[in-house]
Amino acid sequence: MWFELLVLVVGIGFGFLRSGKEDLGTLIRQGLFIGIVLGLFLGVLSIFSPGGMSMGVEGAAGVAVKVIILAIIFIIGVMIGDLPETCKRG
């Protein structure tokens, strides 16, 4: 659970620190790329950490599922972080 929360917080920070309102397509592409990189790193790290991820899937398919889930959580965080820019500008 801590890895997912960390990815969400990093995503919110990334979305908030980007200046200006982002185009949704660009936001999703950049978030997906960074989310995959971050997901690969944390997915592999979670293999060596007992109880690191909330999912108990093992092997190459398990790492792929973890990466996809972490990328989606990161994209959601980026979209949440971009909300104050949207509300501020109207």
C-alpha positions as CSV (number, residue, x, y, z in Angstrom):
1,M,0.0,0.0,0.0
2,W,2.9,2.4,0.7
3,F,4.2,2.1,-2.9
4,E,0.8,3.0,-4.3
5,L,0.5,6.0,-1.9
6,L,4.0,7.2,-2.8
7,V,3.2,7.0,-6.5
8,L,0.0,9.0,-6.0
9,V,1.8,11.7,-4.0
10,V,4.5,12.0,-6.6
11,G,1.9,12.2,-9.3
12,I,0.0,15.0,-7.5
13,G,3.3,16.8,-7.0
14,F,4.2,16.4,-10.7
15,G,0.8,17.7,-11.8
16,F,0.8,20.6,-9.4
17,L,4.3,21.8,-10.2
18,R,3.7,21.8,-14.0
19,S,3.1,25.5,-14.8
20,G,-0.2,26.2,-16.5
21,K,-3.2,24.1,-17.5
22,E,-2.1,21.0,-19.3
23,D,-3.7,19.5,-22.3
24,L,-5.4,16.2,-21.2
25,G,-3.7,14.2,-23.9
26,T,-0.3,15.5,-23.2
27,L,-0.8,15.1,-19.5
28,I,-1.8,11.5,-19.9
29,R,1.1,10.7,-22.3
30,Q,3.7,12.3,-20.0
31,G,2.1,10.7,-16.9
32,L,2.0,7.3,-18.6
33,F,5.7,7.5,-19.5
34,I,6.8,8.6,-16.0
35,G,4.3,6.3,-14.4
36,I,5.8,3.3,-16.3
37,V,9.3,4.2,-15.4
38,L,8.3,4.8,-11.7
39,G,6.2,1.6,-11.8
40,L,9.0,-0.5,-13.1
41,F,11.4,0.8,-10.5
42,L,8.9,0.3,-7.6
43,G,7.5,-2.9,-9.0
44,V,11.0,-4.5,-9.1
45,L,11.7,-3.0,-5.7
46,S,8.5,-4.5,-4.3
47,I,9.7,-8.0,-5.3
48,F,12.5,-7.7,-2.8
49,S,10.3,-6.1,-0.1
50,P,8.0,-8.6,1.7
51,G,4.5,-7.2,1.7
52,G,5.5,-4.1,-0.3
53,M,2.7,-4.2,-2.7
54,S,-0.9,-5.0,-1.9
55,M,-1.1,-7.4,-4.8
56,G,0.4,-10.9,-4.3
57,V,1.0,-11.7,-8.0
58,E,4.5,-13.0,-8.7
59,G,6.7,-13.5,-11.8
60,A,6.9,-11.4,-15.0
61,A,3.2,-11.1,-15.4
62,G,2.9,-9.9,-11.8
63,V,5.5,-7.2,-12.4
64,A,3.7,-6.1,-15.6
65,V,0.4,-5.9,-13.7
66,K,2.1,-3.9,-10.9
67,V,3.6,-1.5,-13.4
68,I,0.3,-0.9,-15.1
69,I,-1.5,-0.3,-11.8
70,L,1.3,2.1,-10.6
71,A,1.2,4.0,-13.9
72,I,-2.6,4.4,-13.6
73,I,-2.3,5.6,-10.0
74,F,0.4,8.1,-11.2
75,I,-1.8,9.4,-14.0
76,I,-4.7,9.9,-11.5
77,G,-2.3,11.8,-9.2
78,V,-1.2,14.0,-12.1
79,M,-4.8,14.8,-12.9
80,I,-5.5,15.6,-9.3
81,G,-2.5,17.8,-9.1
82,D,-3.6,19.7,-12.2
83,L,-7.0,20.5,-10.7
84,P,-6.0,23.6,-8.8
85,E,-4.7,25.1,-12.1
86,T,-8.0,24.3,-13.8
87,C,-10.0,25.9,-11.0
88,K,-7.8,28.9,-10.7
89,R,-8.0,29.8,-14.4
90,G,-11.6,28.9,-14.9
